[in-house]
Amino acid sequence: MFRRREPVPFAFIAEADKFRSNVTPPPRQRASAGQMAGRWLLGLTVVAGLVGALVVGMPSLSLDQSPATTQHSEASLGH
């Protein structure tokens, strides 16, 4: 039912080094001052958003041991 496949010759991988180009890519351009300021501002905005979300979410994450007012449903009173 299943036929055995023929082995695939991988000799072309060993020969691939011969065909690599010796041309180096041009050097990357340095970012301008405006681009660097924009990156810093974006990073600062992301960090401030995460910190703000953490500060806003902390009251809901805290475990309040002594609640000031407890609410009871009518079903729990047995009526």
N, C-alpha and C positions, 0 to 999 in steps of 0.2 A: 504494500500500500504506500509506504513512504520510501521514496528513492533517496539514495545518498547523493548529496550534492558534491560537485567537483570542488577541490580546493582552489581558492582564489590566490593567484600569485601576487605577493605584495612587494615584489622587487622594485616596482616603480617608486615606492616610498623611499627606499634607500638611494635611488638616483635623483630624488627631488632636490638634494643639496646642490647639485650641479647647476640647476636652473634658477637659483635664487639671485635676485638682483643685488648689485653692489651699490645702488644709488641710495644715498641717505635722504630722508625726508627733510624739508626745510625746518629750521628751528622755530619753535612756537613764539608767537609774538607776546610780549609782556602786556598785561592788562593795564589799561589806563587808570588814572586816579579816579575818574568817575565810575568806572566799572568796579574797582575795588571798593569804593564807598557804597555802591549799590549792593554788592555782595554782603558787606558788613551790615548794612541796613536790613537786608532781607533776613540774614541770620539772627539779628537782634530782634526783629519782629516775630520770627518763629519762636525764639526762646521766650520772649515776653508773653506770647500767646499761651505757651505751655504752662508757664508759671502762673499766669492769670487763671487758667482753667483749673489748676491745682488749688489755688487759693479759694476760688469760688466753690470748688467741690469738696473742700475739707470739712465744712460743717455737716455735710450729709454722710461723710465717711466716719465721723467720730462716733464713738459709742457713749451715749449719754446714760450714765448709771442711775441718776435720780431725775426722772422726768418731772417737770413742774406740774403739769396737768395730764392726767391719764384719761383717755376716752374709753368708755365702755359702751358696747352695743346693747340694745334692748334684749337681744337673744341671750346674752350672758347673764342678765338679771333674772332670767327664769320666768318672764311674764308671758 
